[in-house]
């Protein structure tokens, strides 16, 4: 472990909860940013993922003789 001596300064009973709390806060911030800054996530989470309209394909004009 690279930072093994860290636990000589910070007790694991204090350091581990702070680390896990920082991971939880970071994860929450990323998910909040995704939900607020995109339009498709809200629809996906509400079950509208398969309800997108099919693309309309126009037939090409037949060749003229």
PADREN-649030 format. One record per residue (C-alpha): residue number from 1; residue in three letters; x, y, z. Coordinates in nm, 2 decimals. Each point is the difference from the previous one (the first is absolute). Example, Ala and Ser with C-alpha at 12.3 -4.5 7.8 and 13.67 -1.06 7.14 Angstrom:
2
<n=1&res=ALA&x=1.23&y=-0.45&z=0.78>
<n=2&res=SER&x=0.14&y=0.34&z=-0.07>
//
This chain:
65
<n=1&res=UNK&x=0.00&y=0.00&z=0.00>
<n=2&res=UNK&x=0.15&y=0.33&z=-0.10>
<n=3&res=UNK&x=-0.15&y=0.21&z=0.27>
<n=4&res=UNK&x=0.02&y=-0.25&z=0.28>
<n=5&res=UNK&x=0.15&y=0.25&z=0.25>
<n=6&res=UNK&x=-0.31&y=0.22&z=-0.04>
<n=7&res=UNK&x=-0.17&y=-0.21&z=0.27>
<n=8&res=UNK&x=0.27&y=0.11&z=0.24>
<n=9&res=UNK&x=-0.13&y=0.35&z=-0.03>
<n=10&res=UNK&x=-0.38&y=-0.06&z=-0.06>
<n=11&res=UNK&x=-0.18&y=-0.28&z=0.19>
<n=12&res=UNK&x=-0.19&y=-0.24&z=-0.22>
<n=13&res=UNK&x=-0.31&y=0.06&z=0.20>
<n=14&res=UNK&x=0.01&y=0.36&z=-0.12>
<n=15&res=UNK&x=0.16&y=-0.04&z=-0.35>
<n=16&res=UNK&x=-0.21&y=-0.28&z=-0.14>
<n=17&res=UNK&x=-0.34&y=0.17&z=0.06>
<n=18&res=UNK&x=0.13&y=0.33&z=-0.14>
<n=19&res=UNK&x=0.12&y=-0.18&z=-0.31>
<n=20&res=UNK&x=-0.32&y=-0.19&z=-0.05>
<n=21&res=UNK&x=-0.20&y=0.32&z=0.06>
<n=22&res=UNK&x=0.21&y=0.19&z=-0.26>
<n=23&res=UNK&x=-0.07&y=-0.28&z=-0.25>
<n=24&res=UNK&x=-0.38&y=0.01&z=0.07>
<n=25&res=UNK&x=-0.01&y=0.38&z=-0.03>
<n=26&res=UNK&x=0.20&y=-0.01&z=-0.33>
<n=27&res=UNK&x=-0.23&y=-0.27&z=-0.14>
<n=28&res=UNK&x=-0.31&y=0.20&z=0.10>
<n=29&res=UNK&x=0.14&y=0.32&z=-0.17>
<n=30&res=UNK&x=0.07&y=-0.19&z=-0.33>
<n=31&res=UNK&x=-0.34&y=-0.15&z=-0.01>
<n=32&res=UNK&x=-0.17&y=0.33&z=0.08>
<n=33&res=UNK&x=0.20&y=0.16&z=-0.28>
<n=34&res=UNK&x=-0.12&y=-0.26&z=-0.24>
<n=35&res=UNK&x=-0.36&y=0.03&z=0.09>
<n=36&res=UNK&x=0.00&y=0.38&z=-0.01>
<n=37&res=UNK&x=0.21&y=0.06&z=-0.31>
<n=38&res=UNK&x=-0.14&y=-0.27&z=-0.24>
<n=39&res=UNK&x=-0.34&y=-0.05&z=-0.15>
<n=40&res=UNK&x=0.01&y=-0.37&z=-0.06>
<n=41&res=UNK&x=0.08&y=-0.12&z=0.35>
<n=42&res=UNK&x=-0.34&y=0.12&z=0.15>
<n=43&res=UNK&x=-0.19&y=-0.18&z=-0.28>
<n=44&res=UNK&x=0.21&y=-0.31&z=0.04>
<n=45&res=UNK&x=-0.06&y=-0.02&z=0.37>
<n=46&res=UNK&x=-0.37&y=0.05&z=-0.05>
<n=47&res=UNK&x=-0.02&y=-0.29&z=-0.24>
<n=48&res=UNK&x=-0.01&y=0.19&z=-0.33>
<n=49&res=UNK&x=0.32&y=-0.17&z=-0.14>
<n=50&res=UNK&x=-0.19&y=-0.21&z=-0.26>
<n=51&res=UNK&x=-0.26&y=0.26&z=-0.10>
<n=52&res=UNK&x=0.22&y=0.20&z=-0.24>
<n=53&res=UNK&x=-0.16&y=0.05&z=-0.34>
<n=54&res=UNK&x=0.13&y=-0.21&z=-0.28>
<n=55&res=UNK&x=0.20&y=0.18&z=-0.27>
<n=56&res=UNK&x=-0.19&y=0.09&z=-0.31>
<n=57&res=UNK&x=0.17&y=-0.12&z=-0.31>
<n=58&res=UNK&x=-0.11&y=0.17&z=-0.32>
<n=59&res=UNK&x=0.00&y=-0.20&z=-0.32>
<n=60&res=UNK&x=0.23&y=0.13&z=-0.27>
<n=61&res=UNK&x=-0.16&y=0.13&z=-0.32>
<n=62&res=UNK&x=-0.01&y=-0.27&z=-0.27>
<n=63&res=UNK&x=0.25&y=0.06&z=-0.28>
<n=64&res=UNK&x=-0.14&y=0.19&z=-0.30>
<n=65&res=UNK&x=0.03&y=-0.14&z=-0.35>
//
